[in-house]
Amino acid sequence: MELLDLLTQQLGVSEDQARGGAGALFKLAQEQLGDGEFGQIADALPGVGALLEAAPESGGIGEAIGGLTSLLGGGKLGGLASLAGAFQGLGLDMDMIGKFVPVILSFAQERGGDGIQALLAGVLRQ
């Protein structure tokens, strides 16, 4: 998949890390968007379904941080912070979440256009 190639080349992560990290971000988008909006993303970006299946469970401290951040008014940041556990499980630190986002948004822009990129940006931008 082209997105995995972009992530491995630009971020120096393994294919498994790219798959799991992208899957975790798309899973967050799926959870925060309605079925119709996420369906548009899945239709425009081939392979999203397989990435969702590769997403590790967040859980642990990352989920607690995300919940606490949301309670404190963090909104979207709370969602991204909740991915810390998933990224740690992949051997990636929390800083990598912020490095994955622009690559995924650029890919979404290229493949799906402004509308698809805007849907994802609404969820993934900090």
NORPEFEN-V303059 format. One record per backbone hydrogen bond with DSSP energy under -0.5 kcal/mol. CO is the residue of the C=O (numbers start at 0). NH is the residue of the N-H. E is the energy in kcal/mol with one decimal. If there is no record, write none. Layout:
co/nh/e
CO/NH/E
CO/NH/E
//
This chain:
co/nh/e
0/4/-1.7
1/5/-2.3
2/6/-2.5
3/7/-2.6
4/8/-2.5
5/9/-2.9
6/10/-2.1
6/12/-0.7
7/11/-1.2
13/17/-2.6
14/18/-2.8
15/19/-2.6
16/20/-2.8
17/21/-2.5
18/22/-2.3
19/23/-2.3
20/24/-2.0
21/25/-2.6
22/26/-2.3
23/27/-2.0
24/28/-2.0
25/29/-2.5
26/30/-2.3
27/31/-1.8
28/32/-2.0
33/37/-2.7
34/38/-2.3
35/39/-1.4
36/40/-1.5
37/41/-2.8
38/42/-2.3
39/43/-2.0
40/44/-2.2
43/45/-0.7
44/47/-1.4
46/50/-1.9
47/51/-2.4
48/52/-1.6
49/53/-1.1
50/54/-0.6
51/54/-1.0
58/61/-0.5
58/62/-1.3
59/63/-1.7
60/64/-2.8
61/65/-2.4
62/66/-2.4
63/67/-2.5
64/68/-2.9
65/69/-2.2
66/70/-2.2
67/71/-1.7
68/73/-3.3
69/72/-1.7
73/76/-1.8
74/77/-0.5
74/78/-1.1
75/79/-2.2
76/80/-3.3
77/81/-1.5
79/82/-1.6
80/83/-1.7
82/86/-2.5
83/87/-2.7
84/88/-2.2
85/89/-0.8
86/89/-0.5
86/91/-2.9
87/90/-1.7
92/95/-1.7
93/96/-1.4
93/97/-0.7
94/98/-0.8
95/99/-2.1
96/100/-1.8
97/101/-0.7
98/102/-0.7
99/103/-2.5
100/104/-2.8
101/105/-2.3
102/106/-2.2
103/107/-2.6
104/108/-2.3
105/109/-2.4
106/110/-2.8
107/111/-2.8
107/112/-0.7
108/112/-1.3
111/115/-0.6
112/116/-2.2
113/117/-2.6
114/118/-2.0
115/119/-2.1
116/120/-2.8
117/121/-2.0
118/122/-0.7
119/122/-1.0
119/123/-3.1
120/124/-2.2
//
